[in-house]
Amino acid sequence: MKYVIFILILPISIQVLSQISNNGQIEKIDSLQLAGSKALEIGNYDKSIELYKASIKLMEEIPSPENLSHSYLNLGQGQEAIGEIQSAYRSYYKGFKIARQKNDSKRISTALNNLGSLKAGEGEVELGLKYLLLSLKMDLKAKRLYGASSTMVNLGYIYEDQGKIEEALKYYHRSLKIDEHLKDEDGIATGFNNLGLLYGNQGDLNKGLKMLYESLTIRLRIDDKTGISDAYSNIGYNYFHQGVIDSALVYFKKSLALGKQTGDKYGNATTLGNIAFVLNNNGDSQKALEYYAQALKEQEELNDLNGMGITLNNIGSIYLIRNELITAEKYAKQSMEIAKKLGYPGALARSGNFLSQIYEHQNKGLKALEMYKLYIKMTDSINNEETQKASIRQQTQYEFEKAQIVKENEAKVQARLATEATSRRNNLQYSLIFLGILLLFVGILFLGFIKVSPTVAEGIIFFAFLILFEFVLVFTEPYIENYTQGQPMYNLLANSALALLIFPVHAILEKLLKKRIVK
């Protein structure tokens, strides 16, 4: 018999033990994911990759893991940050497939956002835009504002690189508006940073610098070291274009020091290039080449094509000044190949202008003219009059909408205060009226000491109950209105119901009061 019992309880025991084991693993997975998220947030990308890989390994050992797609997507972010682009792509795609199997709309959208940004950065711009616009559509439909704001920023980056400034401004402003509504300080800082850079690139350096300082103020307040480093670099860039070289170098070096702490390769590459540019303009071309070489190495590891194109052009320009035309042409052609792959007007204009200068020095007139025409065409597409008007329109619209929001909020506050004041006044008056009615009925009772005629008694009692009924009608009117919507027929029925409720009370009390006060 005991063997039969053992055989019967064995499967149950195994199931219980398995459940206990799974629960233990789930706790480990949660801990790993939390630690991975924190490491990713502070820019410790190698650690975040290690933690998310460990969480994925554990999740694949249990049935129906809940957050597997989440781990793959965050793993991809860490891999992308350190330049492991193909690994990041595979992680994003795995996260996307798992989310699609589970019909997890939020994670599908996140995966599309990440894939879109990655593909655009690799030069597959149309595919990148397709993914991003699909992600945005899903987030807006589900009212996921944080996700929508992030996707709008990525769309703004691509449109700005394409020279579609009006589109870029539209998405940057929409994103900033959402972040201000959500009180998302990180998002607001990103918005000011993006707009500051864009306005600076469009020639409005003062407006650009003002926005960059607003971004820096927020970054310092929330202690976002990666964001602070980025803001320092962008402010330095703005100062350089204003000709304030000493201030530019100060901010670039502050940015580089912070970037090395956080391991921000993208930011470091940009800052190295900026320092090199300033050094070259100050006449130290050899030192500039050393910084450019460091920047190019970082960009190649990251597969940052746009950054590589800029750096190759800048290295080539040093060799052009040195009259080493063959070396200069080599770098210029590499830059042009990247520009053609990206298809960005800014990149094509930059490379076209540089090649035109080289061919002119080589007395290759037709080639120089061809590249110069390309440069003019691409520059016009970026800086035409309509683009400038679009910039002003978007800024004006943003300022107007911001002012409207402030006015609406002020109006809401005033309305709330007025409502509270009215409520306090009404409550005070209700209290006084109720006290008066109470005193009236107490007074009627005291009439018993002096005795009055039945006619006078009936008149006094009728008046007292009339006042009481009117008070009940006034007090209940706001509540009744909520149900009747002010329709006369329903109001009449409600008042009739109140009268019917008061009628028996009136009859009983009238009988008792008359007995007390009538002679």
FIKE-900413 format. One record per residue (C-alpha): residue in three letters; x, y, z. Coordinates in steps of 0.02 Angstrom, whole numbers. Layout:
// residues N
ala, X, Y, Z
...
// end
This chain:
// residues 519
met, 0, 0, 0
lys, 140, 122, 47
tyr, 221, 94, -124
val, 57, 140, -209
ile, 49, 302, -107
phe, 231, 339, -150
ile, 196, 314, -336
leu, 43, 428, -324
ile, 131, 571, -234
leu, 294, 560, -333
pro, 232, 666, -483
ile, 158, 795, -364
ser, 322, 806, -267
ile, 421, 827, -427
gln, 303, 965, -484
val, 317, 1056, -316
leu, 507, 1044, -316
ser, 512, 1104, -496
gln, 402, 1253, -451
ile, 514, 1297, -303
ser, 667, 1285, -416
asn, 583, 1396, -548
asn, 535, 1525, -417
gly, 716, 1532, -360
gln, 775, 1557, -539
ile, 645, 1692, -570
glu, 710, 1789, -419
lys, 888, 1774, -487
ile, 829, 1832, -659
asp, 740, 1983, -584
ser, 898, 2030, -487
leu, 1007, 2012, -642
gln, 888, 2117, -748
leu, 878, 2254, -615
ala, 1067, 2261, -599
gly, 1085, 2259, -790
ser, 963, 2404, -806
lys, 1060, 2507, -678
ala, 1226, 2469, -765
leu, 1151, 2522, -932
glu, 1082, 2681, -856
ile, 1251, 2738, -787
gly, 1344, 2693, -947
asn, 1432, 2535, -882
tyr, 1394, 2445, -1045
asp, 1512, 2297, -1026
lys, 1436, 2255, -857
ser, 1258, 2274, -924
ile, 1299, 2153, -1067
glu, 1369, 2026, -944
leu, 1215, 2037, -831
tyr, 1087, 2027, -972
lys, 1177, 1877, -1050
ala, 1169, 1790, -882
ser, 982, 1829, -864
ile, 948, 1763, -1040
lys, 1041, 1602, -1002
leu, 935, 1573, -846
met, 772, 1619, -934
glu, 802, 1494, -1073
glu, 807, 1357, -940
ile, 629, 1387, -878
pro, 463, 1367, -971
ser, 377, 1523, -1040
pro, 497, 1658, -975
glu, 409, 1824, -956
asn, 543, 1954, -993
leu, 655, 1868, -1120
ser, 621, 1997, -1256
his, 657, 2137, -1131
ser, 828, 2063, -1091
tyr, 872, 2043, -1275
leu, 823, 2223, -1313
asn, 926, 2293, -1169
leu, 1071, 2178, -1214
gly, 1064, 2254, -1388
gln, 1074, 2431, -1317
gly, 1233, 2388, -1223
gln, 1309, 2304, -1376
glu, 1266, 2452, -1488
ala, 1342, 2573, -1362
ile, 1512, 2485, -1369
gly, 1509, 2468, -1558
glu, 1458, 2284, -1575
ile, 1333, 2330, -1709
gln, 1300, 2158, -1784
ser, 1279, 2082, -1611
ala, 1159, 2224, -1567
tyr, 1060, 2192, -1725
arg, 1044, 2006, -1684
ser, 989, 2045, -1505
tyr, 860, 2173, -1562
tyr, 791, 2053, -1692
lys, 778, 1909, -1565
gly, 688, 2027, -1446
phe, 570, 2076, -1587
lys, 531, 1894, -1635
ile, 494, 1844, -1454
ala, 385, 1998, -1427
arg, 289, 1961, -1587
gln, 258, 1781, -1533
lys, 187, 1844, -1368
asn, 92, 1985, -1454
asp, 182, 2108, -1338
ser, 143, 2274, -1424
lys, 254, 2379, -1312
arg, 411, 2275, -1341
ile, 374, 2256, -1528
ser, 371, 2445, -1539
thr, 533, 2462, -1438
ala, 620, 2334, -1550
leu, 563, 2425, -1707
asn, 626, 2590, -1635
asn, 797, 2514, -1597
leu, 810, 2424, -1764
gly, 756, 2579, -1859
ser, 886, 2689, -1776
leu, 1021, 2558, -1804
lys, 979, 2531, -1987
ala, 974, 2717, -2025
gly, 1144, 2738, -1943
glu, 1214, 2602, -2056
gly, 1152, 2691, -2212
glu, 988, 2595, -2239
val, 890, 2755, -2212
glu, 726, 2708, -2295
leu, 714, 2544, -2200
gly, 759, 2635, -2039
leu, 622, 2765, -2067
lys, 497, 2626, -2105
tyr, 533, 2541, -1939
leu, 529, 2704, -1840
leu, 366, 2766, -1915
leu, 284, 2598, -1880
ser, 347, 2604, -1701
leu, 279, 2781, -1681
lys, 109, 2731, -1749
met, 97, 2587, -1624
asp, 148, 2695, -1475
leu, 27, 2836, -1519
lys, -115, 2713, -1542
ala, -79, 2636, -1371
lys, -47, 2809, -1294
arg, 129, 2759, -1240
leu, 197, 2936, -1233
tyr, 373, 2894, -1172
gly, 399, 2774, -1317
ala, 324, 2896, -1442
ser, 438, 3037, -1382
ser, 594, 2927, -1401
thr, 545, 2877, -1578
met, 511, 3059, -1626
val, 687, 3105, -1572
asn, 761, 2967, -1681
leu, 655, 3024, -1828
gly, 717, 3202, -1800
tyr, 898, 3142, -1807
ile, 871, 3057, -1975
tyr, 774, 3201, -2054
glu, 906, 3325, -1994
asp, 1044, 3220, -2073
gln, 942, 3214, -2234
gly, 930, 3403, -2234
lys, 741, 3397, -2206
ile, 749, 3530, -2072
glu, 563, 3565, -2063
glu, 526, 3381, -2030
ala, 667, 3371, -1902
leu, 602, 3526, -1810
lys, 426, 3457, -1810
tyr, 477, 3295, -1725
tyr, 598, 3378, -1603
his, 462, 3500, -1548
arg, 329, 3365, -1534
ser, 447, 3260, -1428
leu, 490, 3407, -1315
lys, 306, 3448, -1292
ile, 270, 3269, -1236
asp, 419, 3267, -1117
glu, 363, 3432, -1038
his, 189, 3358, -1016
leu, 264, 3203, -934
lys, 386, 3309, -832
asp, 524, 3194, -900
glu, 681, 3295, -861
asp, 796, 3179, -959
gly, 685, 3195, -1112
ile, 671, 3385, -1093
ala, 860, 3399, -1083
thr, 878, 3293, -1240
gly, 750, 3403, -1328
phe, 841, 3565, -1286
asn, 1006, 3485, -1338
asn, 940, 3431, -1508
leu, 858, 3598, -1544
gly, 1011, 3692, -1483
leu, 1123, 3597, -1604
leu, 1001, 3617, -1748
tyr, 981, 3805, -1725
gly, 1170, 3822, -1708
asn, 1195, 3727, -1870
gln, 1068, 3840, -1954
gly, 1172, 3991, -1903
asp, 1069, 4050, -1753
leu, 1213, 4025, -1629
asn, 1141, 4130, -1487
lys, 975, 4037, -1483
gly, 1070, 3873, -1500
leu, 1186, 3913, -1355
lys, 1040, 3965, -1244
met, 954, 3798, -1272
leu, 1115, 3700, -1244
tyr, 1140, 3786, -1077
glu, 960, 3743, -1028
ser, 1000, 3562, -1070
leu, 1160, 3567, -967
thr, 1069, 3641, -817
ile, 947, 3495, -815
arg, 1086, 3365, -842
leu, 1183, 3435, -694
arg, 1027, 3434, -584
ile, 989, 3251, -621
asp, 1175, 3203, -618
asp, 1172, 3123, -792
lys, 1359, 3110, -826
thr, 1340, 3050, -1006
gly, 1218, 3192, -1041
ile, 1331, 3319, -956
ser, 1478, 3262, -1063
asp, 1371, 3277, -1220
ala, 1312, 3451, -1169
tyr, 1491, 3509, -1136
ser, 1544, 3449, -1309
asn, 1399, 3536, -1396
ile, 1426, 3699, -1302
gly, 1610, 3692, -1351
tyr, 1560, 3666, -1531
asn, 1448, 3819, -1524
tyr, 1585, 3927, -1445
phe, 1706, 3872, -1580
his, 1588, 3931, -1717
gln, 1571, 4097, -1626
gly, 1761, 4111, -1629
val, 1780, 4094, -1440
ile, 1919, 3964, -1454
asp, 1979, 3960, -1273
ser, 1802, 3926, -1208
ala, 1777, 3795, -1341
leu, 1933, 3698, -1288
val, 1886, 3710, -1104
tyr, 1716, 3630, -1136
phe, 1786, 3498, -1256
lys, 1914, 3441, -1128
lys, 1782, 3436, -990
ser, 1675, 3329, -1104
leu, 1817, 3210, -1147
ala, 1863, 3184, -964
leu, 1683, 3138, -919
gly, 1663, 3032, -1075
lys, 1813, 2925, -1026
gln, 1735, 2898, -855
thr, 1571, 2837, -927
gly, 1642, 2741, -1076
asp, 1538, 2842, -1199
lys, 1626, 2799, -1363
tyr, 1507, 2900, -1473
gly, 1530, 3055, -1367
asn, 1718, 3030, -1353
ala, 1739, 3012, -1541
thr, 1642, 3173, -1571
thr, 1741, 3268, -1440
leu, 1909, 3203, -1503
gly, 1862, 3265, -1676
asn, 1810, 3434, -1607
ile, 1974, 3456, -1512
ala, 2072, 3407, -1668
phe, 1974, 3534, -1770
val, 2015, 3674, -1647
leu, 2199, 3625, -1637
asn, 2214, 3623, -1826
asn, 2136, 3796, -1837
asn, 2262, 3855, -1708
gly, 2404, 3792, -1818
asp, 2448, 3629, -1728
ser, 2406, 3511, -1872
gln, 2516, 3367, -1812
lys, 2429, 3361, -1643
ala, 2263, 3376, -1733
leu, 2303, 3222, -1838
glu, 2337, 3123, -1679
tyr, 2166, 3169, -1609
tyr, 2081, 3132, -1776
ala, 2163, 2960, -1782
gln, 2092, 2921, -1608
ala, 1920, 2984, -1661
leu, 1922, 2881, -1822
lys, 1970, 2724, -1726
glu, 1822, 2746, -1608
gln, 1703, 2780, -1754
glu, 1761, 2627, -1850
glu, 1731, 2518, -1696
leu, 1557, 2593, -1682
asn, 1526, 2583, -1870
asp, 1476, 2767, -1857
leu, 1474, 2806, -2044
asn, 1423, 2987, -2030
gly, 1559, 3021, -1901
met, 1687, 2928, -2006
gly, 1644, 3035, -2158
ile, 1671, 3196, -2060
thr, 1836, 3137, -1987
leu, 1903, 3075, -2154
asn, 1863, 3244, -2232
asn, 1950, 3336, -2092
ile, 2106, 3227, -2102
gly, 2110, 3253, -2290
ser, 2096, 3442, -2268
ile, 2258, 3443, -2166
tyr, 2348, 3351, -2305
leu, 2275, 3472, -2432
ile, 2347, 3619, -2336
arg, 2514, 3528, -2334
asn, 2495, 3508, -2523
glu, 2501, 3317, -2507
leu, 2365, 3302, -2640
ile, 2369, 3113, -2668
thr, 2345, 3077, -2482
ala, 2211, 3213, -2470
glu, 2117, 3139, -2620
lys, 2123, 2965, -2543
tyr, 2036, 3025, -2383
ala, 1913, 3133, -2482
lys, 1860, 2985, -2592
gln, 1834, 2874, -2440
ser, 1724, 3010, -2366
met, 1625, 3026, -2528
glu, 1595, 2837, -2534
ile, 1520, 2846, -2360
ala, 1416, 3001, -2406
lys, 1343, 2911, -2557
lys, 1301, 2760, -2450
leu, 1214, 2870, -2321
gly, 1131, 2982, -2451
tyr, 1129, 3129, -2330
pro, 1134, 3301, -2415
gly, 1248, 3369, -2279
ala, 1373, 3228, -2303
leu, 1367, 3243, -2493
ala, 1389, 3432, -2485
arg, 1538, 3415, -2368
ser, 1627, 3283, -2473
gly, 1582, 3368, -2637
asn, 1655, 3534, -2581
phe, 1815, 3453, -2520
leu, 1842, 3351, -2679
ser, 1809, 3507, -2782
gln, 1951, 3597, -2692
ile, 2070, 3450, -2719
tyr, 2029, 3434, -2905
glu, 2054, 3622, -2924
his, 2228, 3606, -2849
gln, 2262, 3461, -2968
asn, 2202, 3566, -3117
lys, 2059, 3444, -3151
gly, 1935, 3579, -3199
leu, 1788, 3471, -3256
lys, 1795, 3360, -3102
ala, 1811, 3512, -2990
leu, 1658, 3592, -3072
glu, 1557, 3431, -3057
met, 1592, 3417, -2870
tyr, 1559, 3602, -2842
lys, 1388, 3586, -2925
leu, 1349, 3440, -2810
tyr, 1402, 3546, -2661
ile, 1289, 3692, -2713
lys, 1141, 3578, -2747
met, 1154, 3490, -2578
thr, 1185, 3653, -2483
asp, 1032, 3733, -2562
ser, 925, 3586, -2509
ile, 980, 3612, -2328
asn, 986, 3802, -2311
asn, 852, 3865, -2431
glu, 736, 4005, -2383
glu, 590, 3887, -2350
thr, 695, 3791, -2224
gln, 735, 3952, -2131
lys, 550, 3997, -2128
ala, 509, 3822, -2066
ser, 632, 3845, -1923
ile, 549, 4008, -1872
arg, 374, 3932, -1890
gln, 416, 3783, -1781
gln, 497, 3890, -1646
thr, 352, 4014, -1648
gln, 227, 3871, -1638
tyr, 321, 3793, -1493
glu, 328, 3959, -1398
phe, 144, 3992, -1434
glu, 92, 3818, -1376
lys, 200, 3834, -1221
ala, 121, 4003, -1180
gln, -51, 3929, -1209
ile, -14, 3786, -1089
val, 44, 3911, -957
lys, -115, 4013, -983
glu, -224, 3858, -974
asn, -138, 3801, -815
glu, -159, 3974, -738
ala, -343, 3973, -789
lys, -365, 3801, -712
val, -286, 3860, -549
gln, -397, 4016, -546
ala, -551, 3910, -584
arg, -505, 3788, -445
leu, -479, 3929, -321
ala, -645, 4008, -372
thr, -733, 3840, -354
glu, -657, 3814, -182
ala, -708, 3991, -128
thr, -887, 3962, -192
ser, -892, 3794, -103
arg, -835, 3872, 61
arg, -963, 4013, 44
asn, -1104, 3890, 6
asn, -1057, 3775, 149
leu, -1058, 3923, 269
gln, -1228, 3981, 206
tyr, -1300, 3803, 214
ser, -1239, 3790, 393
leu, -1318, 3957, 442
ile, -1483, 3914, 356
phe, -1489, 3743, 440
leu, -1452, 3823, 608
gly, -1591, 3952, 576
ile, -1717, 3814, 533
leu, -1666, 3717, 688
leu, -1691, 3873, 795
leu, -1860, 3901, 712
phe, -1921, 3728, 762
val, -1851, 3750, 937
gly, -1944, 3916, 945
ile, -2106, 3829, 894
leu, -2085, 3706, 1037
phe, -2063, 3851, 1158
leu, -2228, 3924, 1099
gly, -2307, 3787, 1205
phe, -2275, 3893, 1358
ile, -2383, 4035, 1294
lys, -2514, 3937, 1194
val, -2583, 4004, 1028
ser, -2740, 3980, 923
pro, -2751, 3832, 799
thr, -2750, 3950, 650
val, -2591, 4036, 707
ala, -2512, 3868, 750
glu, -2551, 3796, 578
gly, -2479, 3953, 495
ile, -2318, 3946, 596
ile, -2295, 3758, 566
phe, -2335, 3777, 379
phe, -2207, 3917, 362
ala, -2073, 3815, 456
phe, -2097, 3662, 345
leu, -2104, 3770, 189
ile, -1933, 3842, 234
leu, -1868, 3666, 272
phe, -1931, 3600, 104
glu, -1853, 3746, 10
phe, -1687, 3716, 99
val, -1690, 3532, 50
leu, -1725, 3580, -131
val, -1581, 3706, -135
phe, -1460, 3586, -49
thr, -1498, 3436, -161
glu, -1513, 3534, -325
pro, -1327, 3512, -380
tyr, -1336, 3324, -349
ile, -1502, 3305, -438
glu, -1435, 3404, -587
asn, -1298, 3274, -610
tyr, -1431, 3143, -645
thr, -1567, 3245, -730
gln, -1449, 3348, -842
gly, -1563, 3498, -808
gln, -1715, 3423, -898
pro, -1875, 3501, -824
met, -1975, 3339, -824
tyr, -1843, 3244, -724
asn, -1818, 3393, -606
leu, -2006, 3396, -570
leu, -2008, 3209, -535
ala, -1859, 3224, -418
asn, -1936, 3371, -323
ser, -2102, 3277, -311
ala, -2010, 3128, -236
leu, -1932, 3243, -105
ala, -2103, 3318, -66
leu, -2176, 3143, -42
leu, -2034, 3101, 78
ile, -2061, 3259, 180
phe, -2255, 3246, 181
pro, -2270, 3104, 310
val, -2139, 3187, 421
his, -2237, 3350, 407
ala, -2401, 3264, 455
ile, -2327, 3179, 609
leu, -2233, 3331, 672
glu, -2382, 3447, 638
lys, -2492, 3337, 746
leu, -2366, 3334, 889
leu, -2328, 3521, 880
lys, -2511, 3572, 871
lys, -2548, 3467, 1024
arg, -2409, 3560, 1117
ile, -2443, 3739, 1065
val, -2631, 3750, 1030
lys, -2741, 3812, 1174
// end
